[in-house]
Amino acid sequence: MTDDTSAEITKALSHPIRLAYLRALREHKILSPSDYAKQSGKPLGNVSYHVKALADAKVIKVKERVPRRGAMESRYSLNGRRAGIALRVIDLLAIA
């Protein structure tokens, strides 16, 4: 793992919403920001911002896009090795 990868994953774990979303993805396998916002009671704008940060760090990826209310909704899944590293860090530190 490169220093850049380590930095990206570390930054991806820097907010409680991001940690909680990753844990929810581990349980549900695929999840949209909208569905998570409803489940958690968090504002959709906040959730979307943090989901984008996880996607930018390549910890999660778009699994599917589905039509919803005249727009396309993205549903995300964990993204391979980076997601595995992030989840192991969360487990080791007992955070989130």
Buried (B, 14 or more C-beta within 10 A) or exposed (E): EEEEBEEBBEBBBEBEBBBBBBBBBBEEEEBBBBBBBEEBEBEEEBBBBBBEBBBEBBBBBEBEEEEEEEEEBBBBBBBEEBBEBBBEBBEEEEEB
